[in-house]
Amino acid sequence: MGHGTPDNMNWAGLLQNLLVVLHLRQIICASSVWFSVPEEQKPGILAGSLSKHFPPPYQLLTQQYLWMDKNTGNFYTTEQKMDREALCPEETKAEECIILHNAVVGASGDLIQFPVIIEDINDNAPHFENGEIHLRVSEDVTVGTSFLLDDRAQDRDAGFNGELHYHLEDSDGVFSLKAEEDGSVIMVVQAALDRETRELYQMALVATDCGSDPLSATATLIVTVTDVNDNCPSFSPDSPSSVTLPGDSLKNTLVAQVKATDPDLGLNAAIVYSLSPKVSERAKQLFSLDSLTGSIRLTQDLQSDNSEELLLKVLASSRHCPPADTQVTVSVLPKANQELTIKIGFIAEHQNQTLVLQENQPPTVLAVLELEGDSSFKGSSLAIESEVPFTLNLQNGKYLLSTSKPLDYEMKSEHHFPVVVHGRSSKGSVIIPSRRVIRVLVADVNDNAPQFLQSQYQLEMEENNQPGMSLLQVSATDADSGYNGRVTYRLDEHTPTIFNIDSVTGQLSVSASLDREQQGEYKLTVFARDSGSPPLESAATVSIRVLDQNDNAPVFLTPHFIFFIPENVPPFAQVGGVGVTDPDEGENGNTELHVVNSSGPFVVDNTQETLRTTTNLDRETQDRYELYLLASDHGHPVTLTSTARVTIFVEDINDNQPKVILPSSNFSCRTVSPATIAGTMITKIYAIDEDSGLNSEITYTVAAPELAQNRSPFQVDPRSGNITVSQQLLRKDLGMHHLFIVVRDGGKPAPLYTTVWVNLLVNESMEPCHLDRAPTWTGTPDFGQTPSKAPICEVEDTRSGQMTLFVGLCMMLASACLLVVSAVLYLKQRRGSLRRHKSGRMEENEIPLRLKDKYYSED
């Protein structure tokens, strides 16, 4: 093994040098040869040619995406399409996509390498990574403030096909977009914001590329307006302005509750209640104010024998706002006139002396009210002063407080009503009315299903829409509160998956292009459901009518119509149906047919979609027509067309008689030697028929009585027309023989025929013969049906026996000469045939049936 190492090293070095030389040669050859091909091309598209740079033959080593014609050097695209973004994922944006191909060229088999640049086409739509983009903007932002949008769309294409432009839809002029030179997208505030007026903006951010046929993508841009403290508190109109307080009221008795509101949110809406410093010392001693709830309560038990009136000024304060104020006048009644008090025994649920009752409850007992106090008061009673859905019923000296009808939270969520004591003392003095305010809070239940603004939505849209297109926004409201009134949206489970709805906003969109020819109308069911327990929901229907576009060309029932029609049809006869369909509707599907690229005698009957003739046809003039039909619709803005090929074969009918070429006339005559051997062909009848098929198959028969046929020394081959000597000619056969030949075709139901006289003179002298007049046929003239055998019309021999012997000897001598000449000609022809056989050529002897003039000469 040690001795083999140097040889191996030498071979490795030679192989390495060879590879280096080949690589350098590839680089030199390919440096000036390059080609560019658009991506996604159909199979069979010419991509380039090496013929201008290298000699043939050509062989492409890699044929995954291209194949090469070895003779021309042209290379074409294959079934496997070239996807630039898949082939060059790293160079999609920055560099050209180059695929190197190797080929062997020239007779010497040179290996070359040439680059093919895959050109980009706009086959990728922009794509947002996130379907929703959220942005928070303070309501006090200055008009013109810009916000950078981090979530930008991506497009895998290059150049203009990958360059993106953005615009907003449904922004109502509040926001706009601005593109920077570095490609960043900035949202600009165009109008002042007010959270209290509108808190949420939902817009469509559309990214569109700059391709010749631009593609786009859409993301939802949601801008939430955040709150600033730009509103101050104000007191509600229903805050109490005056109250009456019995002189014996106890400590912590609720005197009144003021209420202020602030439309801001969170801490910006926090309100602190306080008493004005200008309130009297007496009021400060008797009353306390809850800074959070606004409740005014007694700080001590009242033991007042005198009436008095106290003025309370309440302030409502929030951050960065001047305080709002309201006044509450408290009238304290003397204790002497308030011997009767109202004692309440709660039956229904209550919290802090406040009754809590769910809505929709039937009339229910809420509490038991009882009068307590000095027994000297007679005839006292309790009554509800205001019109409220509550009643007091006296039973056994006590009053039952009940609801008079079911309460409705959506009508009124809180009820405050006074219960007043009326009566007189035993001394006849009038009791100052004592009252007690009863509070009832109505608790909401989920008793209202969401209600759509309209129960049916109708929408029309054109087919071939952009995927992701927004259709419409449905809206439903729920009169309940809290979770019971929070509405979400969904589509029926049987809805096609291409339709989607935003569960929060109710925005309906379609994720794919619609095709009217597949389905022209959609009926969707949208459900709105609240978040109550159990949830309630309602439905609305959305009817979508897909409008037609002229996107379908007419389609023939077959790309190639083939018809057969007899040549004897009258003008305007129907050739055949040429049905065409167009799945579009209206004018887009209304088609019209025309004959193009043909001067043939045919027109299209558009009312019946049939092809008709315009003139008489003659198969012998033209037996086949090739034409094209053009079908065009009436679509707008562009009409679409398609073509179909039509082949019409004109079928033959037997409308041509046979025409006799040989003999040329009834005066022709041929001399026959008496020495002619039986079976020798002495002449032939040749006729043609311009019809085809059976109509042109010609037979030859002899018209003559049966007796004459049996005596005839001649016979006619019915197929070839060859006339031969049927038997050895005898002396009695000398003289003129007139053969009346009927030439018939094979037409059905009745053949056509023509007749001709064949005149044969059996004579020892071979001088040419000629007739001064044509023979006359005296038999029946009907030769159309029954063929007869070979006819013979004999002429009596007027020659002597010596003359017959002389003629026979001459005929024998002529036959011997003819035999020698035939042998010489045969040998010569044999040598010529051998030469032609060696050269690989063959010749055929054909009789040109169509060259009529050649056979109708006077000779």
Beta strands, then each sheet from edge to edge (+ up, - down):
strand 1: 35-38
strand 2: 46-49
strand 3: 58-60
strand 4: 66-68
strand 5: 74-77
strand 6: 97-105
strand 7: 110-119
strand 8: 132-138
strand 9: 146-149
strand 10: 164-169
strand 11: 175-179
strand 12: 185-189
strand 13: 200-209
strand 14: 216-226
strand 15: 234-235
strand 16: 242-245
strand 17: 254-257
strand 18: 260-261
strand 19: 272-275
strand 20: 287-289
strand 21: 295-298
strand 22: 308-317
strand 23: 324-332
strand 24: 341-346
strand 25: 350-351
strand 26: 354-358
strand 27: 365-372
strand 28: 377-384
strand 29: 390-395
strand 30: 398-403
strand 31: 414-425
strand 32: 434-443
strand 33: 451-452
strand 34: 456-462
strand 35: 469-473
strand 36: 476-477
strand 37: 487-491
strand 38: 499-501
strand 39: 507-510
strand 40: 521-530
strand 41: 537-547
strand 42: 555-556
strand 43: 560-566
strand 44: 574-577
strand 45: 580-581
strand 46: 591-596
strand 47: 602-605
strand 48: 610-613
strand 49: 624-633
strand 50: 641-651
strand 51: 659-662
strand 52: 669-672
strand 53: 681-684
strand 54: 686-688
strand 55: 699-702
strand 56: 714-716
strand 57: 722-725
strand 58: 735-744
strand 59: 753-762
strand 60: 793-794
sheet 1: 1+ 7+ 6- 3+
sheet 2: 2+ 5- 4+
sheet 3: 8+ 14+ 13- 10+
sheet 4: 9+ 12- 11+
sheet 5: 15+ 18-
sheet 6: 16+ 23+ 22- 19+
sheet 7: 17+ 21- 20+
sheet 8: 24+ 27- 30+ 29-
sheet 9: 25+ 26- 32- 31+ 28-
sheet 10: 33+ 36-
sheet 11: 34+ 41+ 40- 37+
sheet 12: 35+ 39- 38+
sheet 13: 42+ 45-
sheet 14: 43+ 50+ 49- 46+
sheet 15: 44+ 48- 47+
sheet 16: 51+ 54-
sheet 17: 52+ 59+ 58- 55+
sheet 18: 52+ 59+ 58- 60+
sheet 19: 53+ 57- 56+
end
